[in-house]
Amino acid sequence: MQRSYRSKLLKNRPKIILLVLLKTTTIALTVIARPVAHLNLTAWSDRNLHILP
């Protein structure tokens, strides 16, 4: 029984690695995107304030 489980695990290893890599990348991009979005919104607001008399 262990051999069949191990062979299934080895067969699915590329899928598992891809899934873990995809989840890690998604989490990292989400964490990075929040401060970048905040800085962009702040810069946009500052630019619009200087246009007003």
Summary of the structure (lengths in Angstrom):
residues: 53
radius of gyration: 22.8
end to end distance: 78.1
largest distance: 78.1
contacts: 93
relative contact order: 0.07
helix: 92%
strand: 0%
